[in-house]
Amino acid sequence: MSVDVRVPSILRRHTGGAKIVNSQPGTVAAVIEDLERQFPGLKQELMTEDGQMRQFVNLYVNDEDIRYLDRLNTSVADGDEVAILPAVAGGC
């Protein structure tokens, strides 16, 4: 099996327009590395040069925010879903 990764529209230019792509299970960090292997340039959109998640990117594993789990070390198993969500800000 594999892991489904939901890609927001703003990042689909890296995935050829695909809304959902597949990755291998492991950790969130391993999923990001696998996505970078498949879709070069995607990791740069998600992480800073020092290996931290960008402030405006939120990642969820099965609807759970990884910030409240084990962050990049959060386990991702076969059949899990990872969602990439850009933070949204606004106001008057």
Secondary structure by P-SEA (a helix, b strand, c coil): cbbbbbbccccccccccccccccccccaaaaaaaaaaaccccccccccccccccccbbbbcccccccccccccccccccbbbbbbccccccc
